[in-house]
Amino acid sequence: MVLVRGATVALITSCVLLGSCSANRPFGPTVGEVFSGMGSAQAAANAQTGIGVNAFLWRATLDTLSFMPLANADPWGGVINYGWYIDPQTPNERFKATVFILDRRLRADALNVSITKQVLRPGCTPNPADADAEVDTAGCWTGARVAAQTETDLENAILTKARQLNLSNAG
Protein backbone atom coordinates (compact mmCIF):
# COMPACT_ATOMS: atom_id res chain seq x y z
CA MET A 1 0.00 0.00 0.00
CA VAL A 2 2.88 2.35 0.80
CA LEU A 3 4.40 1.59 -2.60
CA VAL A 4 1.14 2.53 -4.35
CA ARG A 5 0.93 5.82 -2.42
CA GLY A 6 4.55 6.60 -3.25
CA ALA A 7 3.96 5.92 -6.93
CA THR A 8 0.82 8.08 -6.89
CA VAL A 9 2.64 10.97 -5.22
CA ALA A 10 5.51 10.66 -7.72
CA LEU A 11 3.07 10.66 -10.65
CA ILE A 12 1.19 13.71 -9.39
CA THR A 13 4.44 15.57 -8.69
CA SER A 14 5.81 14.84 -12.15
CA CYS A 15 2.56 16.00 -13.77
CA VAL A 16 2.67 19.27 -11.84
CA LEU A 17 6.30 19.85 -12.75
CA LEU A 18 5.75 19.05 -16.43
CA GLY A 19 2.66 21.23 -16.50
CA SER A 20 4.68 24.20 -15.31
CA CYS A 21 6.94 23.82 -18.35
CA SER A 22 4.07 24.63 -20.70
CA ALA A 23 4.48 27.48 -23.19
CA ASN A 24 0.91 28.56 -22.54
CA ARG A 25 1.24 31.16 -19.77
CA PRO A 26 -2.11 32.78 -19.00
CA PHE A 27 -0.57 35.16 -16.43
CA GLY A 28 1.95 36.94 -18.66
CA PRO A 29 5.68 36.52 -19.25
CA THR A 30 7.89 34.50 -16.95
CA VAL A 31 10.49 36.12 -14.70
CA GLY A 32 13.19 34.94 -17.13
CA GLU A 33 11.47 36.66 -20.05
CA VAL A 34 11.18 39.91 -18.10
CA PHE A 35 14.87 39.91 -17.15
CA SER A 36 16.07 38.73 -20.56
CA GLY A 37 14.68 41.84 -22.24
CA MET A 38 11.51 40.35 -23.76
CA GLY A 39 9.11 43.11 -22.86
CA SER A 40 5.38 42.81 -22.37
CA ALA A 41 4.75 44.34 -25.82
CA GLN A 42 6.69 41.56 -27.54
CA ALA A 43 5.08 38.93 -25.33
CA ALA A 44 1.65 40.37 -26.19
CA ALA A 45 2.51 40.33 -29.90
CA ASN A 46 3.53 36.68 -29.66
CA ALA A 47 0.44 35.63 -27.72
CA GLN A 48 -3.06 35.78 -29.15
CA THR A 49 -6.04 35.00 -27.02
CA GLY A 50 -9.48 33.87 -28.01
CA ILE A 51 -8.85 31.75 -31.10
CA GLY A 52 -6.24 29.19 -32.10
CA VAL A 53 -5.27 30.81 -35.40
CA ASN A 54 -4.08 34.18 -36.68
CA ALA A 55 -6.82 36.66 -35.82
CA PHE A 56 -6.08 38.89 -38.82
CA LEU A 57 -6.38 35.99 -41.27
CA TRP A 58 -9.57 34.86 -39.54
CA ARG A 59 -11.22 38.30 -39.73
CA ALA A 60 -9.98 38.93 -43.28
CA THR A 61 -11.46 35.61 -44.43
CA LEU A 62 -14.85 36.41 -42.92
CA ASP A 63 -14.78 39.91 -44.45
CA THR A 64 -13.55 38.86 -47.90
CA LEU A 65 -16.04 36.00 -48.31
CA SER A 66 -18.95 37.71 -46.55
CA PHE A 67 -21.03 37.48 -49.74
CA MET A 68 -21.18 33.67 -49.34
CA PRO A 69 -23.43 31.98 -46.77
CA LEU A 70 -21.41 30.85 -43.75
CA ALA A 71 -22.03 27.15 -43.05
CA ASN A 72 -19.79 26.71 -39.99
CA ALA A 73 -16.56 27.95 -38.50
CA ASP A 74 -14.06 26.45 -36.08
CA PRO A 75 -11.82 29.23 -34.72
CA TRP A 76 -9.63 26.83 -32.75
CA GLY A 77 -9.07 24.43 -35.64
CA GLY A 78 -8.88 27.20 -38.23
CA VAL A 79 -11.53 25.91 -40.64
CA ILE A 80 -14.28 28.06 -42.17
CA ASN A 81 -16.87 26.35 -44.38
CA TYR A 82 -19.16 28.31 -46.66
CA GLY A 83 -22.39 27.02 -48.21
CA TRP A 84 -23.41 27.12 -51.85
CA TYR A 85 -23.40 30.55 -53.45
CA ILE A 86 -25.12 31.28 -56.77
CA ASP A 87 -24.12 34.53 -58.47
CA PRO A 88 -27.26 36.21 -59.88
CA GLN A 89 -25.36 36.99 -63.10
CA THR A 90 -24.46 33.31 -63.65
CA PRO A 91 -27.39 31.30 -62.24
CA ASN A 92 -26.17 28.09 -63.91
CA GLU A 93 -23.11 27.90 -61.64
CA ARG A 94 -22.76 27.58 -57.89
CA PHE A 95 -19.73 27.65 -55.65
CA LYS A 96 -18.80 26.82 -52.10
CA ALA A 97 -15.55 27.39 -50.27
CA THR A 98 -13.54 25.98 -47.41
CA VAL A 99 -10.74 28.05 -45.91
CA PHE A 100 -8.00 26.52 -43.80
CA ILE A 101 -5.93 28.81 -41.58
CA LEU A 102 -2.88 26.76 -40.76
CA ASP A 103 -0.77 28.96 -38.48
CA ARG A 104 -0.92 31.65 -35.81
CA ARG A 105 1.48 33.81 -37.82
CA LEU A 106 0.45 36.15 -40.63
CA ARG A 107 2.16 34.35 -43.51
CA ALA A 108 1.17 33.43 -47.05
CA ASP A 109 1.63 29.71 -46.38
CA ALA A 110 -0.69 29.92 -43.36
CA LEU A 111 -3.74 30.06 -45.63
CA ASN A 112 -5.34 27.54 -47.98
CA VAL A 113 -8.57 28.16 -49.91
CA SER A 114 -10.46 25.31 -51.54
CA ILE A 115 -13.31 26.07 -53.96
CA THR A 116 -15.92 23.61 -55.20
CA LYS A 117 -17.90 24.42 -58.34
CA GLN A 118 -21.02 22.84 -59.80
CA VAL A 119 -22.87 23.64 -63.01
CA LEU A 120 -26.53 23.14 -63.82
CA ARG A 121 -27.28 20.47 -66.39
CA PRO A 122 -29.10 21.95 -69.43
CA GLY A 123 -32.87 21.52 -69.31
CA CYS A 124 -32.90 20.46 -65.66
CA THR A 125 -34.88 22.33 -63.02
CA PRO A 126 -33.32 22.01 -59.57
CA ASN A 127 -35.41 21.61 -56.46
CA PRO A 128 -35.61 25.12 -54.86
CA ALA A 129 -35.03 23.52 -51.46
CA ASP A 130 -31.62 22.30 -52.70
CA ALA A 131 -30.21 25.79 -53.31
CA ASP A 132 -28.37 25.80 -49.97
CA ALA A 133 -28.49 22.07 -49.29
CA GLU A 134 -25.54 19.75 -49.59
CA VAL A 135 -27.66 17.09 -51.32
CA ASP A 136 -28.96 17.68 -54.85
CA THR A 137 -32.20 15.66 -54.77
CA ALA A 138 -33.11 16.49 -58.38
CA GLY A 139 -29.65 15.52 -59.69
CA CYS A 140 -29.32 18.74 -61.66
CA TRP A 141 -25.92 19.93 -60.44
CA THR A 142 -22.71 18.32 -61.66
CA GLY A 143 -19.15 18.94 -60.56
CA ALA A 144 -16.96 21.24 -62.62
CA ARG A 145 -13.31 22.21 -62.60
CA VAL A 146 -12.28 25.37 -60.79
CA ALA A 147 -9.36 27.32 -62.21
CA ALA A 148 -6.39 27.17 -59.84
CA GLN A 149 -6.01 30.92 -60.29
CA THR A 150 -9.42 31.43 -58.64
CA GLU A 151 -8.21 29.91 -55.39
CA THR A 152 -4.93 31.83 -55.60
CA ASP A 153 -6.79 35.11 -56.22
CA LEU A 154 -8.99 34.52 -53.16
CA GLU A 155 -5.95 33.68 -51.02
CA ASN A 156 -4.26 36.90 -52.19
CA ALA A 157 -7.37 38.96 -51.47
CA ILE A 158 -7.61 37.50 -47.94
CA LEU A 159 -3.88 38.07 -47.31
CA THR A 160 -4.12 41.67 -48.52
CA LYS A 161 -7.08 42.32 -46.22
CA ALA A 162 -5.25 40.65 -43.30
CA ARG A 163 -2.21 42.86 -43.84
CA GLN A 164 -4.44 45.94 -43.90
CA LEU A 165 -6.09 44.86 -40.64
CA ASN A 166 -2.68 44.24 -39.10
CA LEU A 167 -1.41 47.69 -40.14
CA SER A 168 -4.54 49.47 -38.91
CA ASN A 169 -4.24 47.60 -35.59
CA ALA A 170 -0.57 48.60 -35.18
CA GLY A 171 -1.27 52.32 -35.52
C-alpha positions in Angstrom: 0.0 0.0 0.0 2.9 2.3 0.8 4.4 1.6 -2.6 1.1 2.5 -4.4 0.9 5.8 -2.4 4.5 6.6 -3.2 4.0 5.9 -6.9 0.8 8.1 -6.9 2.6 11.0 -5.2 5.5 10.7 -7.7 3.1 10.7 -10.6 1.2 13.7 -9.4 4.4 15.6 -8.7 5.8 14.8 -12.2 2.6 16.0 -13.8 2.7 19.3 -11.8 6.3 19.9 -12.8 5.8 19.1 -16.4 2.7 21.2 -16.5 4.7 24.2 -15.3 6.9 23.8 -18.4 4.1 24.6 -20.7 4.5 27.5 -23.2 0.9 28.6 -22.5 1.2 31.2 -19.8 -2.1 32.8 -19.0 -0.6 35.2 -16.4 2.0 36.9 -18.7 5.7 36.5 -19.2 7.9 34.5 -16.9 10.5 36.1 -14.7 13.2 34.9 -17.1 11.5 36.7 -20.0 11.2 39.9 -18.1 14.9 39.9 -17.1 16.1 38.7 -20.6 14.7 41.8 -22.2 11.5 40.4 -23.8 9.1 43.1 -22.9 5.4 42.8 -22.4 4.7 44.3 -25.8 6.7 41.6 -27.5 5.1 38.9 -25.3 1.7 40.4 -26.2 2.5 40.3 -29.9 3.5 36.7 -29.7 0.4 35.6 -27.7 -3.1 35.8 -29.2 -6.0 35.0 -27.0 -9.5 33.9 -28.0 -8.8 31.7 -31.1 -6.2 29.2 -32.1 -5.3 30.8 -35.4 -4.1 34.2 -36.7 -6.8 36.7 -35.8 -6.1 38.9 -38.8 -6.4 36.0 -41.3 -9.6 34.9 -39.5 -11.2 38.3 -39.7 -10.0 38.9 -43.3 -11.5 35.6 -44.4 -14.8 36.4 -42.9 -14.8 39.9 -44.4 -13.5 38.9 -47.9 -16.0 36.0 -48.3 -18.9 37.7 -46.5 -21.0 37.5 -49.7 -21.2 33.7 -49.3 -23.4 32.0 -46.8 -21.4 30.9 -43.7 -22.0 27.2 -43.1 -19.8 26.7 -40.0 -16.6 27.9 -38.5 -14.1 26.4 -36.1 -11.8 29.2 -34.7 -9.6 26.8 -32.8 -9.1 24.4 -35.6 -8.9 27.2 -38.2 -11.5 25.9 -40.6 -14.3 28.1 -42.2 -16.9 26.4 -44.4 -19.2 28.3 -46.7 -22.4 27.0 -48.2 -23.4 27.1 -51.9 -23.4 30.5 -53.5 -25.1 31.3 -56.8 -24.1 34.5 -58.5 -27.3 36.2 -59.9 -25.4 37.0 -63.1 -24.5 33.3 -63.6 -27.4 31.3 -62.2 -26.2 28.1 -63.9 -23.1 27.9 -61.6 -22.8 27.6 -57.9 -19.7 27.7 -55.6 -18.8 26.8 -52.1 -15.5 27.4 -50.3 -13.5 26.0 -47.4 -10.7 28.0 -45.9 -8.0 26.5 -43.8 -5.9 28.8 -41.6 -2.9 26.8 -40.8 -0.8 29.0 -38.5 -0.9 31.7 -35.8 1.5 33.8 -37.8 0.4 36.1 -40.6 2.2 34.3 -43.5 1.2 33.4 -47.0 1.6 29.7 -46.4 -0.7 29.9 -43.4 -3.7 30.1 -45.6 -5.3 27.5 -48.0 -8.6 28.2 -49.9 -10.5 25.3 -51.5 -13.3 26.1 -54.0 -15.9 23.6 -55.2 -17.9 24.4 -58.3 -21.0 22.8 -59.8 -22.9 23.6 -63.0 -26.5 23.1 -63.8 -27.3 20.5 -66.4 -29.1 21.9 -69.4 -32.9 21.5 -69.3 -32.9 20.5 -65.7 -34.9 22.3 -63.0 -33.3 22.0 -59.6 -35.4 21.6 -56.5 -35.6 25.1 -54.9 -35.0 23.5 -51.5 -31.6 22.3 -52.7 -30.2 25.8 -53.3 -28.4 25.8 -50.0 -28.5 22.1 -49.3 -25.5 19.7 -49.6 -27.7 17.1 -51.3 -29.0 17.7 -54.9 -32.2 15.7 -54.8 -33.1 16.5 -58.4 -29.7 15.5 -59.7 -29.3 18.7 -61.7 -25.9 19.9 -60.4 -22.7 18.3 -61.7 -19.1 18.9 -60.6 -17.0 21.2 -62.6 -13.3 22.2 -62.6 -12.3 25.4 -60.8 -9.4 27.3 -62.2 -6.4 27.2 -59.8 -6.0 30.9 -60.3 -9.4 31.4 -58.6 -8.2 29.9 -55.4 -4.9 31.8 -55.6 -6.8 35.1 -56.2 -9.0 34.5 -53.2 -6.0 33.7 -51.0 -4.3 36.9 -52.2 -7.4 39.0 -51.5 -7.6 37.5 -47.9 -3.9 38.1 -47.3 -4.1 41.7 -48.5 -7.1 42.3 -46.2 -5.3 40.7 -43.3 -2.2 42.9 -43.8 -4.4 45.9 -43.9 -6.1 44.9 -40.6 -2.7 44.2 -39.1 -1.4 47.7 -40.1 -4.5 49.5 -38.9 -4.2 47.6 -35.6 -0.6 48.6 -35.2 -1.3 52.3 -35.5 
